[in-house]
Amino acid sequence: MGKPPVWKSSLIILFNSIFEYDYTQCVSGLITNKYLHIVGILYAVPDLITNSLAKRCILETPLCRYIPEHEVYTINTQLPSGCEPIDKMLGGGFESGVITQIFGEAGSGKTNICLQLAVQCVRNGKKAVLIDTEAISPERFRQIAGEDAKEIAQNIIIYEPHDFEEQYAAVHEVEKICSENIGLIIVDSATSFYRFGLDDDETSIRNRRELANQIGYLHALARKYGLVVVITNQVYSDVNSGSHLPIGGTSLEHISKTIIQLERMESRAGKRRAKLWKHRSRPEGEICEFTITGEGIR
């Protein structure tokens, strides 16, 4: 007999206060109680629930769905970037299982963060995938990776699409290797080719839909394989506020569970400011400063 099905629900308060049911009894060793309290998600095995009303709620509520066994992970891990101010702002690092979007003007540090994340991922024993639409600098990679740059590079798989269609193909190709010790997927930049089609209304609508599909597919891979997925985004100047805003529409904002804005600090050479726009568990609006150095971001 196989394992009982695992169900996912955010109705912890419902179980505790209404049903007076101890949800920790139905975890069946999948995840720790501490993790349940922090994230606010319940993984429940209905066959172990004796309260019939609670069981019926799990099975019938539209907020619950079946989670295939290969999608269940013991904990959402974090990948530190090696930049202490950014990692502290994020509560330890970049979260697995979700999309993290980094947006900012040219030269604000987006690619530097991506390269350093890839290096950290390999040093942690995993492989990284980089979908590169910006033509990264090999020399900059060597500076960040240091003396063992050659060995690290052997564990970074790079796709170099030349248009939006090739980007689509690269995104879907990644799943074929996700089970091969991959820990990180980076798309730098996710919106470079998308931006080329904004002048034509019909193309713009089609590309916006396609971009959302691509990022949604990456989000599914992040959840399915427990991966850290980071995308970078370009900006436009809002005519009303004069501020820089991310392109891609509200769908891209919705799919991204963590959003970080980067800004240049013109009066201080090498200094950059990061602002947390969106996060599932950290205070939004938090700001930190970091420095772009010859060896990476610090």
TATA-V9180 format. One record per pair of residues at least 6 apart in sequence whose C-alpha atoms are under 7 Angstrom apart, sorted by the first residue. I is the first residue (numbers start at 1). J is the second residue. Records with the same first field share a line. If there is no record, write none. Layout:
I = J + J
This chain:
4 = 45
5 = 45
6 = 43 + 44 + 45 + 66 + 67
7 = 43 + 44 + 45 + 64 + 65 + 66 + 67
8 = 42 + 43 + 44 + 64 + 65 + 66 + 67
9 = 41 + 42 + 43 + 63 + 64
10 = 40 + 41 + 42
12 = 42
15 = 21 + 23 + 54
16 = 22
19 = 54
24 = 33
26 = 44 + 45 + 48 + 49
27 = 43 + 44 + 45
30 = 74
31 = 74 + 75
35 = 75
36 = 42
46 = 55
49 = 55
58 = 64
70 = 224
71 = 223 + 224 + 225
76 = 95 + 96 + 97
77 = 95 + 96
78 = 92 + 93 + 94 + 95 + 96
79 = 93 + 94 + 95
80 = 87 + 92 + 93 + 94
81 = 87 + 93 + 116 + 117 + 120
83 = 297 + 298
84 = 298
85 = 288 + 289 + 290
86 = 288
87 = 93
89 = 286 + 288
90 = 282
94 = 228
95 = 228
96 = 222 + 226 + 227 + 228
97 = 222 + 223 + 226 + 227 + 228
98 = 219 + 222 + 223 + 228 + 229 + 257
99 = 219 + 229 + 230 + 255 + 256 + 257 + 258
100 = 229 + 230 + 231 + 256 + 257 + 258 + 259
101 = 230 + 231 + 232 + 233 + 256 + 258 + 259 + 260
102 = 110 + 231 + 232 + 233 + 259 + 260 + 261
103 = 232 + 233 + 234 + 235 + 246 + 260 + 261 + 262
104 = 233 + 234 + 235 + 261 + 262 + 263
105 = 234 + 235 + 263
108 = 262 + 263 + 264 + 272
110 = 232
111 = 188
112 = 296 + 297
113 = 297
114 = 186
115 = 141
116 = 144 + 296
118 = 128
119 = 145 + 152
121 = 127 + 128 + 183 + 184
122 = 128 + 152 + 155
126 = 181 + 182 + 183
127 = 155 + 156 + 181 + 182 + 183 + 184
128 = 155 + 156 + 157 + 182 + 183 + 184 + 185
129 = 156 + 157 + 158 + 184 + 185 + 186
130 = 157 + 158 + 159 + 185 + 186 + 187
131 = 158 + 159 + 160 + 186 + 187 + 188
132 = 158 + 159 + 160 + 187 + 188 + 189
133 = 160 + 161 + 162 + 188 + 189 + 192
134 = 188 + 189
142 = 149
143 = 294 + 295
144 = 295 + 296
159 = 170
161 = 167
163 = 193
164 = 193 + 194
168 = 214
171 = 214
178 = 225
183 = 227 + 228
184 = 227 + 228 + 229
185 = 228 + 229 + 230
186 = 229 + 230 + 231
187 = 230 + 231 + 232
188 = 231 + 232
189 = 231 + 232 + 233
190 = 231 + 232 + 233
191 = 233 + 234
194 = 207
197 = 203 + 204
198 = 204
208 = 248
212 = 251 + 252
216 = 255
222 = 228 + 229
233 = 246 + 247
234 = 246 + 247
235 = 244 + 245 + 246 + 247
236 = 244 + 245 + 246 + 247
237 = 243 + 244 + 245
238 = 244 + 245
257 = 278 + 279 + 280
258 = 278 + 279
259 = 276 + 277 + 278 + 279
260 = 274 + 275 + 276 + 277
261 = 274 + 275 + 276 + 277
262 = 272 + 273 + 274 + 275
263 = 272 + 273 + 274
264 = 271 + 272 + 273
265 = 271 + 272 + 273
270 = 291 + 292 + 293
271 = 289 + 290 + 291 + 292
272 = 289 + 290 + 291
273 = 287 + 288 + 289 + 290
274 = 287 + 288 + 289
275 = 285 + 286 + 287 + 288
276 = 284 + 285 + 286 + 287
277 = 284 + 285
278 = 284
290 = 297 + 298
291 = 297 + 298
292 = 298
